[in-house]
Amino acid sequence: MTTYLEKGDKLKGEKIRCEARKIKKIKPSPKTGRHKIQRAILKNNAECEIEIETKHKTKKEE
């Protein structure tokens, strides 16, 4: 399994589990249309893992 450690690295999936020592307040973030997303900031030893892969796959960059 690959571990991403650089700024700007992203995870994409249907279900992502996150753990951190501190989680800042969850707040809505604007997106297009009526569908809004929620955003949280994880701090101090934060870690995320994809539990369910996304159904919409894109081509991998080479």
MOPEHU-V467327 format. One record per run of one state. SS is the DSSP state (H for helix, E for strand, C for the rest). FROM is the first residue (numbers start at 0). TO is the last residue. If there is no record, write none. Layout:
# MOPEHU-V467327
ss->SS from->FROM to->TO
ss->SS from->FROM to->TO
This chain:
# MOPEHU-V467327
ss->C from->0 to->11
ss->E from->12 to->18
ss->C from->19 to->20
ss->E from->21 to->22
ss->C from->23 to->25
ss->E from->26 to->28
ss->C from->29 to->35
ss->E from->36 to->38
ss->C from->39 to->40
ss->E from->41 to->42
ss->C from->43 to->45
ss->E from->46 to->52
ss->C from->53 to->61
